[in-house]
Amino acid sequence: MKKIFYVMSIFAAALLFTSCAKPPQAEIDAAKAALEQAKAAQADKYVEADFLAVQDSLNAVLVEVEAQSSKLFKSYGKAKEKLVVITTNATELVAKTEVRKEEIKTEVAAAQTAVAALLEEDNALLAKAPKGKEGKEAIEAIKLDLAGITASVAEVDGLLASGDLLGAQTKINAAQQKATEINTELKAVLDKAKIKY
């Protein structure tokens, strides 16, 4: 009889302690705060895939915590461990975002230099292009395109100054692509006309 009572009291104590386990609210709050800091640093824009992965992990753990809350025997140990990892990962996103921003600035600066060189070369090639009846219209169209590229490149510094790095990157990449297309087109015309460039 004493053995049965002893086993029953151990079971009752275990039931009491596990059913009274509380959700890891402090860890949840810390993970949410770290993710908010990452979002404030614009991690959702500059390291979007990493940000979404951390956000998805947090959402999955919150679902897990909710599922544990409805159980008779609650266990939040694994959820706590995951939340600590999520908090660390979210905190690291801030540093990753800053690194990515610097990379974009470097890429934009390199593209600006490349576009300036392309525009110079395009203008030199344009001066050598044949100026026949059809050529005159094509030259005017290319001049307009080059003026558009020049105007677009001029906007890049303003975008950088305002902190719109992704906008600056998009604009300079489009300008570089267009300048490269014009360069290729002009070289093909000069090759066809057998004019050295």
C-alpha positions as CSV (number, residue, x, y, z in Angstrom):
1,M,0.0,0.0,0.0
2,K,2.8,2.3,0.9
3,K,4.4,1.7,-2.5
4,I,1.2,2.5,-4.4
5,F,0.9,5.7,-2.3
6,Y,4.5,6.6,-3.0
7,V,4.1,6.1,-6.8
8,M,0.9,8.0,-6.8
9,S,2.4,11.0,-4.9
10,I,5.4,11.1,-7.3
11,F,3.0,11.0,-10.3
12,A,0.9,13.8,-8.7
13,A,3.9,15.9,-8.0
14,A,5.1,15.4,-11.6
15,L,1.7,16.3,-12.9
16,L,1.6,19.4,-10.7
17,F,5.0,20.7,-11.8
18,T,4.6,20.0,-15.5
19,S,1.0,21.2,-15.8
20,C,2.0,24.5,-14.1
21,A,4.9,25.1,-16.5
22,K,4.5,28.6,-17.9
23,P,5.2,29.6,-21.5
24,P,8.6,31.2,-22.1
25,Q,7.2,34.7,-22.3
26,A,10.6,36.4,-21.6
27,E,12.3,34.5,-24.4
28,I,9.3,35.3,-26.8
29,D,9.5,39.0,-26.0
30,A,13.3,39.0,-26.5
31,A,13.0,37.2,-29.9
32,K,10.3,39.6,-31.0
33,A,12.3,42.7,-29.9
34,A,15.4,41.4,-31.7
35,L,13.4,40.9,-34.9
36,E,11.9,44.4,-34.6
37,Q,15.4,45.8,-34.2
38,A,16.4,43.9,-37.4
39,K,13.4,45.3,-39.2
40,A,14.3,48.9,-38.0
41,A,17.8,48.4,-39.5
42,Q,16.0,47.4,-42.8
43,A,17.0,43.8,-42.7
44,D,13.7,43.0,-44.4
45,K,14.9,44.9,-47.5
46,Y,18.6,44.3,-47.6
47,V,18.8,40.7,-46.4
48,E,15.3,39.7,-47.1
49,A,15.7,36.0,-47.3
50,D,17.5,35.8,-44.0
51,F,15.0,38.1,-42.3
52,L,12.1,36.0,-43.6
53,A,13.8,32.8,-42.4
54,V,14.1,34.2,-38.9
55,Q,10.6,35.5,-39.0
56,D,9.3,32.1,-40.1
57,S,11.2,30.3,-37.4
58,L,9.7,32.6,-34.7
59,N,6.2,32.0,-36.1
60,A,6.8,28.2,-36.0
61,V,8.0,28.4,-32.4
62,L,5.0,30.5,-31.4
63,V,2.7,27.8,-32.9
64,E,4.7,25.2,-31.0
65,V,4.3,27.2,-27.7
66,E,0.6,27.5,-28.3
67,A,0.3,23.8,-29.0
68,Q,2.1,23.0,-25.7
69,S,-0.1,25.4,-23.8
70,S,-3.2,23.3,-24.6
71,K,-1.5,20.0,-23.4
72,L,-1.9,18.5,-20.0
73,F,1.8,17.9,-19.7
74,K,3.5,21.1,-20.9
75,S,7.1,21.2,-21.9
76,Y,8.7,24.4,-23.2
77,G,12.3,23.4,-23.0
78,K,12.8,23.0,-26.8
79,A,10.9,26.1,-27.5
80,K,13.1,28.1,-25.1
81,E,16.2,26.8,-26.8
82,K,14.8,27.7,-30.3
83,L,13.8,31.2,-29.1
84,V,17.4,31.9,-27.8
85,V,18.7,30.9,-31.3
86,I,16.1,33.0,-33.0
87,T,17.1,36.0,-30.8
88,T,20.7,35.5,-31.7
89,N,20.0,35.2,-35.4
90,A,17.8,38.3,-35.4
91,T,20.5,40.3,-33.7
92,E,23.0,39.1,-36.3
93,L,20.7,40.4,-39.0
94,V,21.5,44.0,-38.0
95,A,25.2,43.5,-38.7
96,K,24.5,41.6,-41.9
97,T,22.3,44.5,-43.1
98,E,25.0,47.0,-42.5
99,V,27.5,44.8,-44.4
100,R,25.1,44.5,-47.3
101,K,24.5,48.2,-47.4
102,E,28.3,48.8,-47.7
103,E,28.4,46.2,-50.4
104,I,25.7,48.0,-52.3
105,K,27.4,51.3,-52.0
106,T,30.6,49.8,-53.4
107,E,28.7,48.1,-56.2
108,V,26.9,51.4,-57.1
109,A,30.2,53.4,-57.1
110,A,31.8,50.8,-59.4
111,A,28.8,50.9,-61.7
112,Q,28.9,54.7,-61.8
113,T,32.5,54.6,-62.9
114,A,31.7,51.9,-65.5
115,V,28.7,53.9,-66.8
116,A,30.8,57.1,-67.1
117,A,33.4,55.2,-69.2
118,L,30.7,53.7,-71.3
119,L,29.0,57.0,-71.9
120,E,32.3,58.5,-73.0
121,E,33.0,55.6,-75.3
122,D,29.4,55.7,-76.7
123,N,29.7,59.4,-77.5
124,A,33.0,58.8,-79.3
125,L,31.5,55.9,-81.3
126,L,28.5,58.0,-82.1
127,A,30.7,60.7,-83.6
128,K,32.1,58.0,-86.0
129,A,28.8,56.5,-86.9
130,P,27.7,56.8,-90.6
131,K,25.4,59.8,-91.1
132,G,23.4,58.8,-94.1
133,K,19.6,59.3,-94.5
134,E,18.7,56.5,-92.1
135,G,21.7,57.0,-89.9
136,K,20.7,60.6,-89.1
137,E,17.5,59.4,-87.4
138,A,19.2,56.6,-85.6
139,I,21.9,59.0,-84.3
140,E,19.3,61.4,-83.0
141,A,17.5,58.5,-81.2
142,I,20.8,57.3,-79.7
143,K,21.6,60.9,-78.6
144,L,18.3,61.0,-76.8
145,D,19.0,57.6,-75.1
146,L,22.4,58.8,-74.0
147,A,20.9,62.0,-72.6
148,G,18.4,59.9,-70.7
149,I,21.2,57.7,-69.3
150,T,23.1,60.8,-68.2
151,A,20.1,62.2,-66.4
152,S,19.4,58.8,-64.8
153,V,23.0,58.6,-63.5
154,A,22.7,62.1,-62.1
155,E,19.8,61.0,-59.9
156,V,21.9,58.2,-58.3
157,D,23.8,60.5,-56.0
158,G,20.5,61.9,-54.7
159,L,19.2,58.5,-54.0
160,L,22.3,57.5,-52.2
161,A,22.2,60.7,-50.1
162,S,18.6,60.0,-49.1
163,G,19.5,56.4,-48.1
164,D,17.6,54.7,-50.9
165,L,20.5,52.3,-51.7
166,L,18.3,49.8,-53.5
167,G,16.8,52.5,-55.6
168,A,20.2,53.8,-56.5
169,Q,21.4,50.3,-57.3
170,T,18.4,49.6,-59.6
171,K,18.8,52.9,-61.4
172,I,22.5,52.6,-62.0
173,N,22.2,49.0,-63.1
174,A,19.5,49.9,-65.6
175,A,21.7,52.8,-66.9
176,Q,24.7,50.5,-67.2
177,Q,22.6,47.9,-69.1
178,K,21.3,50.5,-71.5
179,A,24.7,52.1,-72.1
180,T,26.1,48.6,-72.8
181,E,23.4,47.9,-75.3
182,I,24.0,51.2,-77.1
183,N,27.8,50.4,-77.1
184,T,27.2,47.0,-78.7
185,E,24.8,48.5,-81.2
186,L,27.2,51.2,-82.3
187,K,30.1,48.8,-82.6
188,A,28.0,46.6,-84.8
189,V,27.1,49.5,-87.0
190,L,30.7,50.6,-87.3
191,D,31.9,47.1,-88.0
192,K,29.2,46.8,-90.8
193,A,30.4,50.1,-92.3
194,K,34.0,49.0,-91.8
195,I,34.9,52.0,-89.7
196,K,37.6,51.6,-87.1
197,Y,36.7,52.6,-83.6
